[in-house]
Amino acid sequence: MAKVLIVDDAAFMRISIKNMLTKNGYEVVGEAENGLIGVEMFKELHPDIVTMDITMPEMSGLDALKEITKIDPQAKVVMVSAMGQEAMVRDAIVSGAKGFIVKPFKEDGIIAAIKKLA
């Protein structure tokens, strides 16, 4: 099953996503509370998939996405954000995101997005 890195500044959101993924057979290999740590963990852990919040301290999810796709242009990053504005979605896709999940999400929504990439 796919190895996943979760990047979100909200601890409850990381726990929620981790529980949904592990319950469905995915291996969560790491959790980061901001984009800067997320990029470092991506380099170290080489996950198959990254879930990435957009609005975070230190480094935004969009900036982290750009850094990750410089490291690995084939990286599978799914953006997870409460801000579902079209411009934000477009920026994320143009920057290399492979999917976009809008908070609040249901378990079947996040699993479907991850399964599509796995």
N, C-alpha and C positions, 0 to 999 in steps of 0.2 A: 504494500500500500504506500501511497505517496507520503513523503516527509514534508511537513509544513512548518513555516516560521510565521508567528503571529506578531505584528507590530501595531500597537495601539497604546495611547497614553492612559487610557482608563483601565485599571486593573480588573474591574468587574466585566468589562467587554472582552479582555483577553481570556478570563476564566470561562465566560459564556461560550466563546468561539472554541476554546480548547475542549470543553466538555462535549459540544456538539460534534466536533471532529473525531475525538477519541472514541466516542460512542458509536461512530460510523466506520471505525476501523482505520482511521488515519493516524499517523504518528506525528505528534507535535514535538519538533526537535529543539525549539527555542521560542522565547518570548522577549520582546523588546518594548520599552516604554516611550521610545521616540525614534525618529528616522535615522539619526546619527548612529545609535546603537544597532538599529535594524540593519544598516549597511554593513557594519562590522561583523554582525552575526551572520549575515548572508555570505560574506567572504569566508568565514570560519566553518560554517555548517553545510554549505551547499545544498539548501533545501530544494525540493522539487517544485514547491509552490509557496508563495508569500501572500499573506493577507495584510493589507496596508491601510491604516487609517490615513486621512488626509490632513486634518488639523491637529498638529502635535507641537510641543516645544522643541527647542534645539534645531531640528530640521523637519520640515513638513514632509508629508507622505509623497507629494509630487516631486520634491527635490530628491528624496530617498529613492523613489522610482527611477528617476533619471540617472542617479549614481549606480544603481543596481544594473540597469540596462547597459551602462558603459562597461561594467564588469562582465556581464553576460547578456548579449543582445537577445538570447532565446529565453531569458528568465520569465517565469510564469508568475506574474504579480496581479492579484485581484484587489482592487481598491474597495475599501469598506468605509462609508462615510454617511453621516446624517445630511450632508449637503448634497442633494441630488440634482443640483442645477445643471443645466445642459452644458454650460461653458466648462464647468469642473469635470464633467464626464468626458467631454471632447478633449480637454487638455490631458487628462489621464490616458486616454486611448492613444492620442498622438504621441505621448511620451513613452508608450510601450506597454501600458496596462493591457492585460488579456481579458479583463472583466471588471464589472462594477456592481457592488452590492450596496443598497441603500438601507441605512438604519432607520427605524428598527426592522430587523429581518426575522424571518421564521427559519427554523432549522432546515426545512426542506429546500429553502431558497439558497442558503449558503452551501449545503451539501451538493445541490445541483450545479452550482457555479464551480465548486472544487472538482467535482466528478468530471465536468466537461474538460478540465485541464489535465487531470491525472492520467 
